[in-house]
Amino acid sequence: MTDVFGLSHKDAGPATGQARHEQVVFCSDERSGLHAIIAIHNTALGPGLGGTRFYPYESEQAALADVLNLSRAMAYKNALAGLDLGGGKAVIIGDPAKDKSEALLRAYGRFVQSLGGRYYTACDVGTYSEDMDIVARECSYVTGRTLANGGAGDSSILTALGVFQGMRAAAEHTYGTPTLRGRRVGVEGVGKVGHRLVGHLIEDGAEVVVCDVSERAVERLRRIHPQVEVVADRLELTAADVDVYAPCALGGALDDETVARLRATIVCGGANNQLGHPGVEKQLADRGILYAPDYVVNSGGVIQVADEIGGFNMERAQAKALQIYDTTLKIFSSAAEDGVPPAVAADRLAERRMSEVGRIRGIWLGH
Ligand SMILES: NC(=O)c1ccc[n+]([C@@H]2O[C@H](COP(=O)([O-])OP(=O)(O)OC[C@H]3O[C@@H](n4cnc5c(N)ncnc54)[C@H](O)[C@@H]3O)[C@@H](O)[C@H]2O)c1
């Protein structure tokens, strides 16, 4: 496979898994160097919303596989976040440090605009609020802009708040009390989301131990919270005597070895795609570890940027992010009732909402 821009959707092959997408758009502007793919998984609940990943994919096929999977994940995340939004995502193929330019971003904006509002974009890996301001000069369907431009700004604020709410729900389910007071929590990755999560935990009275590959990230955290314990790496953190393990770095944190090593009774963190492969959710359940599904507890960020569509209001967005507590509790009880891991229960609840609420669009409204 050499040229994704010559591919049809069905050529995506096994990388698409079970997902059937409503629309996949290949966008190309040679002069600015834009090569992008926009995928809309479904619009049962509303226009697809999901960020733009700007990444030097090793192959065009890899970019296509990524955008198909990511847009599907956004459909589930948006559904359980209670948003009237479907699942969409975009990837721009290239190195953001070298290839990003005003012309490229504006060309991209014109392609998003051409979809007429079926897809709303936002920031993701490699794109920032300032980039969305540029995209917005050509396009009305942009969120995650800077505060100065009426945007929601840094989405990690409500992502971290949401993860904390999910963790409180996990504590309620496990210990019968919705607090981390007196518990020991291991946070892997103290970047934008992780360092804010540590703040919530300390305020709640938890003891926190962290690791990060970036010394700068650790130093910044230690300046604000000197009481935090730092361990060398994720190997040490995942083997540590903690009550809760919070993956807040990269995806795939929960592989077979990590699950076998864990001493925590709860896993709840901000990272996307934490389950390394299908079946890990069952391994966690079999070991008696409560897993708070990643896309449920980290949906505060999308809640924050989605609020921008109607004119951003932080208080309203925050109130919605606080509901992640109830949603997470509901998933745990539904999982217990159905005898399935919470990840399976979450998928079922998301599919039910997409199907039940999506169906009402079939009611004829008259002329
Ligand atoms: N920012 C958001 O609003 C948001 C929303 C939803 C999900 N997420 C997900 O949360 C995770 C963190 O996002 P972020 O915005 O904080 O990113 P970030 O880049 O600011 O932080 C990630 C941190 O993890 C560290 N890290 C990388 N590899 C590591 C390793 N092996 N061990 C320990 N630390 C490691 C990095 O040095 C960095 O400090 C990502 O998976 C992201 O997709 C973020």
The ligand as a Tripos MOL2 file, in Angstrom:
@<TRIPOS>MOLECULE
LIG
   44    48     1     0     0
SMALL
NO_CHARGES

@<TRIPOS>ATOM
      1 N1         -5.3960   16.5860   27.2990 N.am      1 LIG1
      2 C1         -6.6410   16.1470   27.2790 C.2       1 LIG1
      3 O1         -7.6070   16.9090   27.4060 O.2       1 LIG1
      4 C2         -6.9200   14.6650   27.1440 C.ar      1 LIG1
      5 C3         -8.2430   14.2560   27.0020 C.ar      1 LIG1
      6 C4         -8.5230   12.8900   26.9260 C.ar      1 LIG1
      7 C5         -7.4840   11.9680   26.9800 C.ar      1 LIG1
      8 N2         -6.1870   12.4130   27.0950 N.ar      1 LIG1
      9 C6         -5.1280   11.3930   27.1390 C.3       1 LIG1
     10 O2         -4.4360   11.5120   28.3810 O.3       1 LIG1
     11 C7         -3.0660   11.1480   28.2050 C.3       1 LIG1
     12 C8         -2.1780   12.2890   28.6650 C.3       1 LIG1
     13 O3         -2.4940   13.4480   27.9300 O.3       1 LIG1
     14 P1         -1.8040   14.8510   28.2490 P.3       1 LIG1
     15 O4         -2.5990   15.8730   27.5080 O.co2     1 LIG1
     16 O5         -1.5900   14.9880   29.7080 O.co2     1 LIG1
     17 O6         -0.4130   14.6440   27.5010 O.3       1 LIG1
     18 P2          1.0220   15.2250   27.9280 P.3       1 LIG1
     19 O7          1.9040   14.9640   26.7660 O.co2     1 LIG1
     20 O8          0.9030   16.6130   28.4520 O.co2     1 LIG1
     21 O9          1.4570   14.2990   29.1730 O.3       1 LIG1
     22 C9          1.8850   12.9800   29.0490 C.3       1 LIG1
     23 C10         3.0170   12.7820   30.0380 C.3       1 LIG1
     24 O10         3.3490   11.3860   30.0660 O.3       1 LIG1
     25 C11         4.7570   11.2890   30.1230 C.3       1 LIG1
     26 N3          5.1720    9.9600   29.6460 N.ar      1 LIG1
     27 C12         5.3200    9.5300   28.3790 C.ar      1 LIG1
     28 N4          5.7250    8.2380   28.3760 N.ar      1 LIG1
     29 C13         5.8250    7.8560   29.6570 C.ar      1 LIG1
     30 C14         6.1840    6.6200   30.2940 C.ar      1 LIG1
     31 N5          6.5200    5.5470   29.6040 N.pl3     1 LIG1
     32 N6          6.1770    6.6050   31.6410 N.ar      1 LIG1
     33 C15         5.8450    7.6900   32.3620 C.ar      1 LIG1
     34 N7          5.4970    8.8680   31.8160 N.ar      1 LIG1
     35 C16         5.4690    8.9440   30.4730 C.ar      1 LIG1
     36 C17         5.2660   12.4410   29.2830 C.3       1 LIG1
     37 O11         6.6060   12.7790   29.5920 O.3       1 LIG1
     38 C18         4.2790   13.5430   29.6740 C.3       1 LIG1
     39 O12         4.7320   14.3030   30.7920 O.3       1 LIG1
     40 C19        -2.9170   10.8060   26.7120 C.3       1 LIG1
     41 O13        -3.1200    9.4150   26.5530 O.3       1 LIG1
     42 C20        -4.0710   11.5520   26.0700 C.3       1 LIG1
     43 O14        -4.4800   10.9500   24.8480 O.3       1 LIG1
     44 C21        -5.8890   13.7320   27.1850 C.ar      1 LIG1
@<TRIPOS>BOND
     1     1     2 1
     2     2     3 2
     3     2     4 1
     4     4     5 ar
     5     4    44 ar
     6     5     6 ar
     7     6     7 ar
     8     7     8 ar
     9     8     9 1
    10     8    44 ar
    11     9    10 1
    12     9    42 1
    13    10    11 1
    14    11    12 1
    15    11    40 1
    16    12    13 1
    17    13    14 1
    18    14    15 2
    19    14    16 1
    20    14    17 1
    21    17    18 1
    22    18    19 2
    23    18    20 1
    24    18    21 1
    25    21    22 1
    26    22    23 1
    27    23    24 1
    28    23    38 1
    29    24    25 1
    30    25    26 1
    31    25    36 1
    32    26    27 ar
    33    26    35 ar
    34    27    28 ar
    35    28    29 ar
    36    29    30 ar
    37    29    35 ar
    38    30    31 1
    39    30    32 ar
    40    32    33 ar
    41    33    34 ar
    42    34    35 ar
    43    36    37 1
    44    36    38 1
    45    38    39 1
    46    40    41 1
    47    40    42 1
    48    42    43 1
@<TRIPOS>SUBSTRUCTURE
     1 LIG1         1 GROUP 0 **** ****
